[in-house]
Amino acid sequence: MDIRKAAKKMMRKINKQSPKPIGFRDDRLSARQRLHDAIQLHAESGIVAIVWSGRDCDGVSSCYATQYKACVFSIECDIHREYEHAEGPLRFEFAKPSDIESFEGYSRDLSAEAYENGHNHIVYG
């Protein structure tokens, strides 16, 4: 048995044993149903809030909240658009609009902070 066949056999065995992530081979209808359930869980008077957090390629970390109409299709389009234009890791969470009334967004330039602290060769986030 040559090395290539042995490697393929080993990878097949590993893939069969490893647990599949949530949403693996998931159809769009069930994914949209889960999104709808999450929106309805956090909706108040037809409005839902989404808290976005992430970091771009320049090392600027930010967190902000936006309110949306509790419509699955518009929220799904905005989520896809945000991920399409993201320059780095991005994350979102649903929240109730009453929970974010006192929330203030923030933005931190981690590269500038590292330079000012004297360790410009590495960025801690």
C-alpha positions as CSV (number, residue, x, y, z in Angstrom):
1,M,0.0,0.0,0.0
2,D,1.5,3.3,-1.0
3,I,1.5,6.4,1.2
4,R,-1.2,8.3,-0.7
5,K,-3.7,5.4,-0.2
6,A,-2.8,5.1,3.5
7,A,-3.3,8.8,4.0
8,K,-6.7,8.8,2.3
9,K,-7.8,5.8,4.4
10,M,-6.7,7.5,7.6
11,M,-8.5,10.7,6.7
12,R,-11.7,8.8,5.9
13,K,-11.5,7.1,9.3
14,I,-10.9,10.4,11.1
15,N,-13.8,12.1,9.3
16,K,-16.2,9.3,10.2
17,Q,-15.2,9.5,13.9
18,S,-15.2,13.3,14.3
19,P,-18.5,15.0,15.3
20,K,-20.0,17.2,12.6
21,P,-20.5,20.9,13.4
22,I,-24.0,22.2,13.9
23,G,-25.4,23.1,10.5
24,F,-23.2,20.7,8.6
25,R,-25.2,19.6,5.6
26,D,-28.1,21.6,6.7
27,D,-30.7,22.7,4.3
28,R,-31.6,26.4,3.9
29,L,-35.1,26.0,5.1
30,S,-34.3,24.5,8.4
31,A,-31.5,27.1,8.9
32,R,-34.1,29.9,8.1
33,Q,-36.5,28.3,10.6
34,R,-33.9,28.4,13.4
35,L,-33.2,32.0,12.5
36,H,-36.9,32.7,12.7
37,D,-37.2,31.1,16.1
38,A,-34.3,33.1,17.4
39,I,-35.8,36.3,16.1
40,Q,-39.2,35.6,17.6
41,L,-37.6,34.7,20.9
42,H,-35.9,38.2,21.1
43,A,-38.6,40.3,19.4
44,E,-40.5,43.0,21.2
45,S,-43.3,44.9,19.4
46,G,-42.0,43.6,16.0
47,I,-38.4,44.9,16.6
48,V,-35.3,42.8,17.4
49,A,-31.8,44.0,18.2
50,I,-28.5,42.6,16.9
51,V,-25.2,43.2,18.7
52,W,-22.3,43.0,16.3
53,S,-18.7,42.6,17.4
54,G,-15.6,42.0,15.4
55,R,-12.1,43.1,14.4
56,D,-10.9,44.3,11.0
57,C,-7.6,43.7,9.2
58,D,-6.0,46.8,10.7
59,G,-6.6,45.6,14.3
60,V,-9.5,47.9,15.1
61,S,-11.9,46.0,17.4
62,S,-15.5,47.3,17.6
63,C,-18.9,46.4,19.1
64,Y,-22.2,48.1,18.2
65,A,-25.9,47.3,18.3
66,T,-28.6,47.9,15.6
67,Q,-32.3,47.4,15.7
68,Y,-34.2,45.7,12.9
69,K,-37.8,44.9,12.0
70,A,-38.4,41.3,13.0
71,C,-38.5,40.1,9.4
72,V,-36.4,36.9,8.7
73,F,-35.6,37.8,5.1
74,S,-34.3,41.3,5.7
75,I,-32.2,40.2,8.7
76,E,-30.8,37.2,6.8
77,C,-29.8,39.5,3.9
78,D,-28.1,42.0,6.3
79,I,-26.3,39.2,8.1
80,H,-25.0,37.9,4.7
81,R,-24.0,41.4,3.7
82,E,-22.1,42.1,6.9
83,Y,-20.2,38.8,6.6
84,E,-19.5,39.5,2.9
85,H,-17.9,42.9,3.7
86,A,-16.1,41.8,6.9
87,E,-12.3,42.3,6.9
88,G,-11.8,40.0,9.9
89,P,-13.6,37.9,12.5
90,L,-17.2,39.0,13.0
91,R,-19.8,37.8,15.5
92,F,-23.4,38.7,16.2
93,E,-26.0,38.0,18.9
94,F,-29.7,38.7,19.0
95,A,-30.9,40.8,21.9
96,K,-34.2,42.4,23.0
97,P,-34.5,46.1,22.3
98,S,-35.1,46.8,25.9
99,D,-31.8,45.2,26.8
100,I,-29.7,47.5,24.6
101,E,-31.3,50.8,25.7
102,S,-28.3,51.6,27.9
103,F,-25.7,49.9,25.6
104,E,-23.0,52.1,24.2
105,G,-20.9,50.8,21.3
106,Y,-17.2,51.1,21.3
107,S,-14.2,50.9,19.0
108,R,-10.6,50.2,20.0
109,D,-7.5,50.5,17.8
110,L,-5.5,47.6,19.1
111,S,-2.5,48.4,16.9
112,A,-2.2,52.0,18.2
113,E,-2.6,50.8,21.8
114,A,0.2,48.2,21.2
115,Y,2.5,51.0,19.8
116,E,1.8,53.3,22.7
117,N,2.4,50.6,25.2
118,G,5.8,49.8,23.7
119,H,5.1,46.3,22.3
120,N,4.4,47.3,18.7
121,H,5.6,43.9,17.4
122,I,2.5,42.1,18.8
123,V,-1.2,43.0,19.3
124,Y,-3.1,41.7,22.3
125,G,-6.8,41.7,21.8
